[in-house]
Amino acid sequence: MSTLSRKIDFTVIFTVQNANPNGDPLNGNRPRETGDGLGEVSDVCIKRKLRNRLQDMGERIFVQSDDRCDDGFNSLRERAKGQEVLNRLEREKKSRDYAQEACKLWYDVRAFGQLFAFKGGERSGEGVSIGVRGPVSIHPAISVHPIEIESIQITKSVNSEPNEKRSSDTMGTKHRVSFGVYRFDGSINCQLAEKTGFTDEDAQKLKQALITLFENDASSARPEGSMEVKKVVWWEHSCKSGDHPSAKVHRAVKVIPKTDSPKRFEDFKVTIEPLKGLSPDVWDAQ
């Protein structure tokens, strides 16, 4: 199967309503914000959701969540050591072949890249440190308008342990974004795709994962239906180097509020400026 035949850019627009899309552990798990009050979802968070969706779609994933482990390995080291071909290449110190085989084994390695850095035994030089640069790059998601964060007090009505001296009604705080429209951009680089073996078929699987990004992602912080992908704009260039720079392509999408206090997605106008020789495939939520 041939590698990616042409450069791809994409933009995803999604809504958040009464949910915490990405809590900041250094700030009491409040939804992430930029310095000017815009909501933010880190690229790491987005890639985690993509890995989960691709795993649901049957792809082999190297960086799995503990609660979604499907191969019995409890760490990245165990997962890598569980592959005999990688063990042999590590012993033979064939770093390039090691990286190529890892890309064949796991979708997320050939898409996002991975650093294989594991300690060795008692003797020095027995460890492994091999880096893979992936062709898929994703920006953090930023809201198109300042967000309002609501904080509510919650109580725990039961004790966690028997014979606890303190009252069972322990107070806590929960934070959520009342409403926000977010967007993030991404690209797939053909030169890096050639090195990792990322194919046109892989790109189409990524597109489907973007469209269904929040399926099977519900939690107490993100109730079912509180986060929804509204639009995916997908550009396939005519060549490997691209018809236009990625920054120019991403700027073609404008998301503009129609009112001073938007409360729903219909309060925004989404436009896509035409680009010479490049027509997007646009998916809209029904």
Backbone hydrogen bonds in HBPLUS format (Angstrom, degrees):
<---DONOR---> <-ACCEPTOR-->    atom                        ^
c    i                          cat <-CA-CA->   ^        H-A-AA   ^      H-
h    n   atom  resd res      DA  || num        DHA   H-A  angle D-A-AA Bond
n    s   type  num  typ     dist DA aas  dist angle  dist       angle   num
A0004-LEU N   A0198-PHE O   2.87 MM 194  6.09 146.1  1.99 156.7 146.1     1
A0007-LYS N   A0239-CYS O   3.10 MM 232  6.42 163.3  2.13 135.8 134.9     2
A0237-HIS N   A0007-LYS O   2.92 MM 230  5.38 161.4  1.95 160.7 165.0     3
A0008-ILE N   A0188-ILE O   3.42 MM 180  5.12 167.3  2.44 138.8 141.9     4
A0188-ILE N   A0008-ILE O   2.78 MM 180  5.12 148.3  1.88 155.5 154.2     5
A0009-ASP N   A0235-TRP O   3.06 MM 226  5.17 155.8  2.12 141.1 148.8     6
A0235-TRP N   A0009-ASP O   2.83 MM 226  5.17 169.9  1.84 155.5 158.0     7
A0010-PHE N   A0186-GLY O   2.92 MM 176  5.28 154.0  1.99 148.0 144.4     8
A0186-GLY N   A0010-PHE O   2.89 MM 176  5.28 145.4  2.01 155.3 153.2     9
A0011-THR N   A0233-VAL O   2.87 MM 222  5.10 149.8  1.96 143.1 151.7    10
A0233-VAL N   A0011-THR O   2.81 MM 222  5.10 170.0  1.82 158.1 161.4    11
A0012-VAL N   A0184-PHE O   2.87 MM 172  5.45 165.1  1.89 163.0 168.2    12
A0184-PHE N   A0012-VAL O   2.96 MM 172  5.45 150.5  2.05 148.6 158.0    13
A0013-ILE N   A0231-LYS O   2.88 MM 218  5.16 164.2  1.90 157.1 159.6    14
A0230-LYS N   A0013-ILE O   2.81 MM 217  5.66 158.3  1.86 146.8 154.0    15
A0231-LYS N   A0013-ILE O   3.20 MM 218  5.16 156.4  2.26 143.7 143.2    16
A0014-PHE N   A0182-TYR O   2.91 MM 168  5.38 158.2  1.95 143.2 150.5    17
A0182-TYR N   A0014-PHE O   2.80 MM 168  5.38 165.3  1.82 168.6 171.4    18
A0015-THR N   A0228-GLU O   2.89 MM 213  5.39 157.3  1.94 149.1 153.4    19
A0228-GLU N   A0015-THR O   3.14 MM 213  5.39 153.4  2.21 137.6 145.1    20
A0016-VAL N   A0180-GLY O   2.83 MM 164  5.12 149.7  1.92 153.0 157.3    21
A0180-GLY N   A0016-VAL O   2.87 MM 164  5.12 137.7  2.06 149.7 153.6    22
A0017-GLN N   A0226-SER O   2.86 MM 209  5.08 150.3  1.95 151.1 158.1    23
A0018-ASN N   A0177-VAL O   2.79 MM 159  5.29 118.6  2.17 143.3 158.6    24
A0018-ASN N   A0178-SER O   3.20 MM 160  4.54 145.0  2.33 100.1 110.4    25
A0019-ALA N   A0177-VAL O   3.33 MM 158  5.44 144.2  2.47 135.9 138.3    26
A0177-VAL N   A0019-ALA O   2.76 MM 158  5.44 177.8  1.76 138.0 138.4    27
A0020-ASN N   A0221-ALA O   2.92 MM 201  5.37 161.6  1.95 143.5 149.4    28
A0032-ARG N   A0022-ASN O   3.17 MM  10  6.22 150.9  2.26 155.4 157.3    29
A0024-ASP N   A0030-ARG O   2.84 MM   6  5.53 148.7  1.94 140.6 148.0    30
A0027-ASN N   A0024-ASP O   2.99 MM   3  5.35 163.4  2.02 117.2 120.9    31
A0029-ASN N   A0024-ASP O   2.82 MM   5  4.46 136.9  2.00 147.0 140.6    32
A0030-ARG N   A0027-ASN O   3.17 MM   3  5.88 161.5  2.20 119.8 124.6    33
A0040-GLU N   A0032-ARG O   3.04 MM   8  5.16 147.0  2.16 128.6 125.0    34
A0034-THR N   A0038-LEU O   2.76 MM   4  5.26 154.0  1.83 151.6 160.5    35
A0037-GLY N   A0034-THR O   3.17 MM   3  5.44 158.5  2.22 117.7 116.0    36
A0147-ILE N   A0037-GLY O   3.19 MM 110  6.51 153.8  2.26 165.7 162.8    37
A0143-SER N   A0039-GLY O   2.92 MM 104  4.93 155.6  1.98 133.8 136.6    38
A0041-VAL N   A0141-ALA O   2.83 MM 100  4.92 149.9  1.92 143.1 147.9    39
A0141-ALA N   A0041-VAL O   2.83 MM 100  4.92 151.1  1.91 154.0 155.6    40
A0046-ILE N   A0042-SER O   3.16 MM   4  6.55 157.1  2.22 147.2 153.2    41
A0047-LYS N   A0043-ASP O   2.94 MM   4  6.16 161.3  1.98 149.3 153.9    42
A0048-ARG N   A0044-VAL O   2.99 MM   4  6.21 145.7  2.11 141.7 151.2    43
A0049-LYS N   A0045-CYS O   3.15 MM   4  6.48 156.4  2.21 148.5 153.4    44
A0050-LEU N   A0046-ILE O   2.96 MM   4  6.28 153.5  2.04 147.6 155.7    45
A0051-ARG N   A0047-LYS O   2.85 MM   4  6.05 159.0  1.89 148.3 153.6    46
A0052-ASN N   A0048-ARG O   3.03 MM   4  6.29 158.0  2.08 146.4 152.2    47
A0053-ARG N   A0049-LYS O   2.96 MM   4  6.23 158.7  2.00 148.6 154.0    48
A0054-LEU N   A0050-LEU O   2.87 MM   4  6.05 167.9  1.88 156.4 159.8    49
A0055-GLN N   A0051-ARG O   2.87 MM   4  6.01 149.5  1.96 145.8 154.5    50
A0056-ASP N   A0052-ASN O   2.96 MM   4  6.25 151.8  2.04 144.3 151.8    51
A0057-MET N   A0053-ARG O   2.96 MM   4  6.29 135.0  2.17 140.0 153.0    52
A0059-GLU N   A0054-LEU O   2.98 MM   5  5.52 161.8  2.02 154.8 149.3    53
A0058-GLY N   A0055-GLN O   3.03 MM   3  5.20 160.7  2.07 107.6 111.9    54
A0107-TYR N   A0060-ARG O   2.90 MM  47  5.93 149.5  1.99 159.9 164.6    55
A0068-ARG N   A0065-SER O   2.98 MM   3  5.19 157.1  2.03 108.5 115.9    56
A0079-ARG N   A0075-SER O   3.04 MM   4  6.31 156.3  2.10 145.3 152.1    57
A0080-ALA N   A0076-LEU O   2.93 MM   4  6.19 160.0  1.97 153.2 157.8    58
A0081-LYS N   A0077-ARG O   2.78 MM   4  5.95 166.6  1.80 156.6 161.1    59
A0082-GLY N   A0078-GLU O   2.86 MM   4  5.87 125.3  2.16 137.5 150.6    60
A0083-GLN N   A0080-ALA O   3.17 MM   3  5.74 163.6  2.20 117.0 119.5    61
A0086-LEU N   A0083-GLN O   3.08 MM   3  5.48 125.2  2.39 106.4 119.5    62
A0087-ASN N   A0083-GLN O   3.12 MM   4  6.49 155.8  2.18 151.6 159.0    63
A0088-ARG N   A0084-GLU O   2.96 MM   4  6.24 158.4  2.01 153.5 158.5    64
A0089-LEU N   A0085-VAL O   3.14 MM   4  6.33 162.2  2.17 143.0 147.6    65
A0090-GLU N   A0086-LEU O   2.85 MM   4  6.00 147.1  1.96 146.2 155.6    66
A0091-ARG N   A0087-ASN O   3.01 MM   4  6.25 159.6  2.05 147.6 152.2    67
A0092-GLU N   A0088-ARG O   2.98 MM   4  6.24 149.4  2.08 144.9 153.9    68
A0094-LYS N   A0089-LEU O   2.98 MM   5  5.31 168.4  1.99 155.6 158.2    69
A0093-LYS N   A0090-GLU O   3.02 MM   3  4.86 152.3  2.10  97.8 106.4    70
A0098-TYR N   A0094-LYS O   2.91 MM   4  6.09 151.9  1.99 150.4 159.6    71
A0099-ALA N   A0095-SER O   2.98 MM   4  6.26 159.8  2.02 151.2 155.0    72
A0100-GLN N   A0096-ARG O   3.07 MM   4  6.34 158.9  2.11 148.2 154.0    73
A0101-GLU N   A0097-ASP O   2.95 MM   4  6.14 161.8  1.98 151.6 155.8    74
A0102-ALA N   A0098-TYR O   2.99 MM   4  6.19 156.3  2.04 149.3 156.1    75
A0103-CYS N   A0099-ALA O   3.03 MM   4  6.26 150.8  2.12 145.7 153.2    76
A0104-LYS N   A0100-GLN O   3.12 MM   4  6.45 145.1  2.25 141.3 150.5    77
A0105-LEU N   A0101-GLU O   3.03 MM   4  6.29 145.6  2.15 144.6 154.0    78
A0106-TRP N   A0102-ALA O   3.10 MM   4  6.25 161.5  2.14 155.3 157.6    79
A0110-ARG N   A0106-TRP O   3.40 MM   4  6.78 162.8  2.43 152.3 155.3    80
A0111-ALA N   A0107-TYR O   2.96 MM   4  6.11 129.0  2.23 145.5 160.7    81
A0112-PHE N   A0108-ASP O   2.86 MM   4  5.53 156.5  1.91 136.3 142.6    82
A0113-GLY N   A0109-VAL O   2.97 MM   4  4.56 133.0  2.20 115.7 126.8    83
A0136-VAL N   A0111-ALA O   2.92 MM  25  5.42 165.2  1.95 163.1 160.2    84
A0114-GLN N   A0132-VAL O   2.99 MM  18  5.10 140.0  2.15 123.4 134.2    85
A0132-VAL N   A0114-GLN O   2.80 MM  18  5.10 140.6  1.95 140.8 153.3    86
A0116-PHE N   A0130-ILE O   2.73 MM  14  5.02 169.1  1.74 161.9 158.0    87
A0130-ILE N   A0116-PHE O   2.79 MM  14  5.02 153.2  1.86 136.6 144.2    88
A0118-PHE N   A0128-VAL O   2.85 MM  10  5.32 146.1  1.97 145.1 156.4    89
A0128-VAL N   A0118-PHE O   3.01 MM  10  5.32 157.6  2.06 145.8 152.7    90
A0189-ASN N   A0135-PRO O   2.99 MM  54  4.80 160.6  2.03 125.7 129.7    91
A0137-SER N   A0187-SER O   3.00 MM  50  5.48 162.5  2.03 153.5 159.2    92
A0187-SER N   A0137-SER O   3.00 MM  50  5.48 152.7  2.08 149.5 156.9    93
A0139-HIS N   A0185-ASP O   2.91 MM  46  5.50 176.4  1.91 166.7 166.3    94
A0142-ILE N   A0183-ARG O   3.04 MM  41  5.69 151.9  2.12 156.6 151.4    95
A0183-ARG N   A0142-ILE O   3.09 MM  41  5.69 151.2  2.17 131.9 137.7    96
A0144-VAL N   A0181-VAL O   2.87 MM  37  6.04 154.5  1.93 169.9 171.8    97
A0178-SER N   A0148-GLU O   3.15 MM  30  6.03 165.3  2.18 166.1 170.7    98
A0150-GLU N   A0176-ARG O   2.82 MM  26  5.39 158.9  1.87 165.4 167.5    99
A0176-ARG N   A0150-GLU O   2.93 MM  26  5.39 147.2  2.04 152.0 160.8   100
A0152-ILE N   A0174-LYS O   2.87 MM  22  5.34 165.2  1.90 156.5 160.3   101
A0174-LYS N   A0152-ILE O   2.87 MM  22  5.34 159.8  1.91 157.5 164.2   102
A0154-ILE N   A0172-GLY O   2.87 MM  18  5.04 163.6  1.89 127.5 132.5   103
A0172-GLY N   A0154-ILE O   2.71 MM  18  5.04 136.0  1.90 155.6 155.1   104
A0156-LYS N   A0170-THR O   2.92 MM  14  5.14 141.9  2.07 134.4 146.6   105
A0170-THR N   A0168-SER O   2.89 MM   2  5.64 133.6  2.11 106.9  92.8   106
A0193-ALA N   A0189-ASN O   2.98 MM   4  6.13 143.3  2.12 140.4 151.9   107
A0194-GLU N   A0190-CYS O   2.98 MM   4  6.24 145.6  2.11 149.0 155.5   108
A0195-LYS N   A0192-LEU O   3.12 MM   3  5.17 124.4  2.44  94.8 108.7   109
A0196-THR N   A0192-LEU O   3.13 MM   4  6.48 147.7  2.24 148.2 156.5   110
A0197-GLY N   A0193-ALA O   2.78 MM   4  5.59 132.4  2.00 145.9 156.6   111
A0198-PHE N   A0193-ALA O   3.05 MM   5  4.71 136.6  2.25 130.6 136.4   112
A0203-ALA N   A0199-THR O   3.08 MM   4  6.43 148.8  2.18 142.1 150.3   113
A0204-GLN N   A0200-ASP O   3.11 MM   4  6.47 150.7  2.19 146.2 153.2   114
A0205-LYS N   A0201-GLU O   3.09 MM   4  6.41 149.4  2.19 146.4 154.7   115
A0206-LEU N   A0202-ASP O   2.99 MM   4  6.32 150.4  2.08 146.5 154.8   116
A0207-LYS N   A0203-ALA O   2.96 MM   4  6.28 153.1  2.04 146.5 153.8   117
A0208-GLN N   A0204-GLN O   3.08 MM   4  6.37 157.8  2.13 144.7 149.4   118
A0209-ALA N   A0205-LYS O   2.98 MM   4  6.24 149.9  2.08 143.6 152.3   119
A0210-LEU N   A0206-LEU O   2.93 MM   4  6.23 147.0  2.04 149.2 157.9   120
A0211-ILE N   A0207-LYS O   3.10 MM   4  6.42 155.1  2.17 148.2 154.4   121
A0212-THR N   A0208-GLN O   3.12 MM   4  6.33 148.4  2.22 143.6 151.5   122
A0213-LEU N   A0210-LEU O   3.38 MM   3  4.86 154.1  2.46 107.9 104.0   123
A0215-GLU N   A0212-THR O   3.12 MM   3  5.65 172.0  2.12 125.4 126.5   124
A0219-SER N   A0222-ARG O   2.96 MM   3  4.88 154.8  2.02 112.2 119.8   125
A0222-ARG N   A0219-SER O   3.12 MM   3  4.88 127.8  2.40  90.5 104.6   126
A0226-SER N   A0223-PRO O   2.95 MM   3  5.53 163.1  1.98 143.0 143.1   127
A0285-ALA N   A0230-LYS O   2.99 MM  55  4.95 159.2  2.03 137.4 135.3   128
A0232-VAL N   A0283-TRP O   2.92 MM  51  5.06 155.8  1.98 142.5 149.4   129
A0283-TRP N   A0232-VAL O   2.84 MM  51  5.06 170.5  1.85 153.0 156.1   130
A0234-TRP N   A0281-ASP O   2.94 MM  47  5.07 159.6  1.98 142.0 148.5   131
A0281-ASP N   A0234-TRP O   2.77 MM  47  5.07 168.4  1.78 147.0 150.0   132
A0249-VAL N   A0245-PRO O   3.10 MM   4  6.43 156.3  2.16 152.1 159.4   133
A0250-HIS N   A0246-SER O   2.88 MM   4  6.12 167.1  1.89 161.1 163.3   134
A0251-ARG N   A0247-ALA O   3.04 MM   4  6.19 149.9  2.13 141.8 150.1   135
A0252-ALA N   A0249-VAL O   3.08 MM   3  5.33 148.6  2.18 103.5 113.2   136
A0253-VAL N   A0250-HIS O   3.26 MM   3  5.98 163.4  2.29 116.9 120.7   137
A0273-GLU N   A0252-ALA O   2.83 MM  21  4.77 164.7  1.86 134.7 136.5   138
A0254-LYS N   A0271-THR O   2.87 MM  17  5.20 166.6  1.89 153.0 156.9   139
A0271-THR N   A0254-LYS O   2.94 MM  17  5.20 158.0  1.99 146.3 153.6   140
A0256-ILE N   A0269-LYS O   2.90 MM  13  5.17 170.4  1.91 149.7 150.9   141
A0269-LYS N   A0256-ILE O   2.75 MM  13  5.17 164.6  1.78 150.8 155.3   142
A0258-LYS N   A0267-ASP O   2.68 MM   9  5.37 168.9  1.69 159.7 155.6   143
A0267-ASP N   A0264-ARG O   2.99 MM   3  5.57 160.8  2.03 115.5 121.8   144
A0268-PHE N   A0265-PHE O   3.05 MM   3  5.70 148.9  2.15 123.8 125.1   145
A0278-LEU N   A0275-LEU O   3.13 MM   3  5.44 162.2  2.16 134.0 130.5   146
